[in-house]
Amino acid sequence: DIFTRFDEVPLASASIAQVHTATLKDGREMIVKVVRPDIEKIIRRDLGLMHIIAGMAENYSGQMQRLKPGEVVREFERTLIDELDLMREAANASQLRRNFTGSTLLYVPQVEWRYTARNVMVMERITGIPISDTPALKLAGVDLKWLAEAGVEVFFTQVFRDSYFHADMHPGNIFVRPATNGEPPRIVVVDFGIMSSLSEFDKRYLADNFLAFLNKDYQKVAELHVQSGWVPAGTRVDEFEFAIRTVWE
């Protein structure tokens, strides 16, 4: 009774939820994201199997212990279970939208909280060109150099200014709204199920790593990785430096 139109055929479908288009009684075009029925039961069953396999791998293979499969599965489980709660996703979207209020680079659609629950999220429908559709972007007059620079600035602003960033920025979640009616072009993001943050410690090491990479100071990169604990403490800096140089060059 809140919609004048609801399209039962999904606009998009994924493993956890599917997305429908709808129109509110006030005429606004919306997106309605709905969690698939019984999907949590299926996910928890599959996760149980993954935990068993990870435990077997750790018990029977020394090489697999180094990769810590149990920790990998536990991290995957936390992320996946969080994605089932659309109230959490709606809160993520609202926070990111507040962080970029007034931005001329990034637009985040608005959540309609009155109609949002744990298994349903209603959000403003956005339009734009998929960021992977280069011919369409060129045809619309989007400056690709501007787009590359804006993309980097938007993401670094999330990481280093706000310490709160969209952690699922694959091409399917990023659109570009070309300049129209005096409005500047903007990047538009969707799907806020996976967000993350960094500590001040990690942000400092990340920034130092960027500078060292840009200066091609591979020894510094290797040292920073060891100092920050991102690689095992016993890692030989000289050997790691050689590996980094090979990949980077």
N, C-alpha and C positions, 0 to 999 in steps of 0.2 A: 504493500500500500504506500510505500515511499517513492516508488518509481512510476513514471508514465510509460516507460519502455525498459525492458530487460531482455537482452539477447541471450537466449539459452545456448546457442552455439558459441563455444569459447573463442575468444580472440586469440588466446594462446594457452597452451597446456604444458605442464611440467610434471615431474614425478610427485611433488608434494601438493601442489595446488594448481588451479586453473583460473584464468582471467576472463571475465565477461565485461561487455560494455552495457551501460544503462544510462537513462536520463532521469534526473530527479524532477519532482513536481515543479520546482522553480526554474526548470529548463537547463540546468547545468549538466554537461556531459561528464560521466563518471566511469571509473574502472572499479569493478567488484572482483576482488580476489577471494577465492573460496578454497579452503583446505579439503582435499579429497577425503571422503568418508572412509573410516577404518584404516587410513594410511599409517597412523601411529602404531597400531598393532603390527602391521607388516614391517615397519622400520625397526621396531624393537626386536622382532624375531630375527631379522637379518643381522642386526647388530650383535645379537647373542652368538650367531654363527661366526661373525668376524672376530669376536673376543676369543672363541675357542681356537680358531685358526691361528690367531696372533700368539696365544699361549703355547700352542704346539710349536710354532716357529721359534719362539724364544727358548724353549726347552731342548730342541733338537738341533739347533744351528747356531754356532758361535757368530757367524757372519750376520745372521738376522738379529742377534742381540744388539749388535752395534747400531742397527737401524731403529731399535726400540719400537717394534710393531705394536706392542700393547699400548704405549703412550699415543701412538698415531691413531689407533682406533678410539681411544678415550677422547682425544681432541675432536675427532670426526663426529663422535657421538654427541658431544656438547653442542657443536655447531648445528648438527642436524635437528636435535630436539628443540633448540632455540628457534629454528626456522618454522617449527610447527605452530608457534604462538604468534598470531598476526597482530595482537596487541603490542607485542614487543617490536615487531617490524614497524608498526605505525608510530610508535614512540621514537624509533630510530630515524624515521623519515622526518618527523616533526623537529627533532633536535638538529638534524642536518639543515633543514629549511631555515631554522632560526639562525644557525651559524652563518648562512649566506644571504641573510636579509639585505636587500639593496645591491646585491652583487650584479655586475654587468656581464659576468662570465658563466655563472652556473645558475640553473633554475631547478628547484626541487618541488614536485607537485604537492598540493595541500591535502592532508587527510581530513575526511569527514568523520569526526570522532563520534557523532551521535549514532552512527549506524555501524560502527566498528566493534567487533568482538574477537574472542580468541581464535575463532575459525573463519571469520569474515572480515575483510578490510575494504572500506569504500574510500576511494581516492580520486582526486581531480584527474580527468583524462588529458594527457598531453599529446601534442603532435610534434613530429620532427623526422628528420632523415636519419636512418641508422648510420652510425659513425663508420661502419665498414663499407658503406655504399659510396665509394669514391666518385664514380661517374655522376651520381645524383647530386652529390655535394658540389662538384664543379659546375654542373648545370644550374644549380641554385645560386651560384656566385659566391660560395663559401671560400674564403682564403685559407688554403690548407696550412700555410705557414702560421697564420693566426691561430688556427685550430690546434696545431701541435703545441704552440707556446701556451695557449689557454689551458689545454689539457694538463700540461706539466704544472702550471701555476695553480690550477684548481686542486690538483692532488697534493701538491706540496703544502698548500695552505691548510688543507684538511689535516695533514700529518703534523706539520711543524707549528702552525698557529693554534689549532684547535685540539690537537691530539685526539681526534675523533674522525675516523675516515671510513668511507665506503670500501669494503674489503672484497667486493665481488664485481669489479669493474671490467667485465669482459664485454666485447662489442655488442652483445644482445641487450645489455643494460644501459647503453649510452646512445643518445640521440643528439642531433644538432638542429636547432631551430634557426633557420636563416633570418637575416635582417628583414624586417617588414614594418611598414607604417612608422618609420622613424625609430623603431626599436632595434637595438644592436643584436647581432647574432649571439646565441647562447648555447651552451652545452646543457642537456637535460638528462638526468639520471633517474632510473627506476629500480625497483627490487632492492629493498633495504633490509633483507633478512640477515645478512652477514655484515656487521660493522665491527670495527676494532679500534684500539688505541695503543699508544706506545708510552712507556715511562720516560721521564726526563733523561734517564741514563741511556735508554735505547735511542732516543732522538739525537742525543749528542754524538753517539758513536755512528749513527746513520749519516748525520751531516758530515762528520769527519771522513767517513768512507766515500761519500760523494765527491768531496773535494780531492781526496787522494786519487780516486779513479780519474777524475777530470785532468789532474796533473800527471797521470800515468806513474804515480809513485806506488808501485806494486808492493814494495817492502812495507810501506806504511799501511796499506790495505791489509796485508797479512798480519802485521802486528796488531792492528785494531781488532781484527776478527778474534785473535787469541785473547787479547786483553778483555774484550767484551763478553767472552764466554760463548760466542756463537759457534766456535769449533772446540774440540777437546783440548784441554790444557796442555797435553803432551805433544801437540802438533808442532812439527819442525817448521819454523818460520821461513827458512830458506827454500824448502821443498814446496811449501804452500805458495810462496811468492812466485815460483816458477810456474806452477799450475795456473795461478791467477793471470799472469802475463800471457800465457798461451791462449787462454780463453778470451781475454780482453782484446788482444791484438788481432 
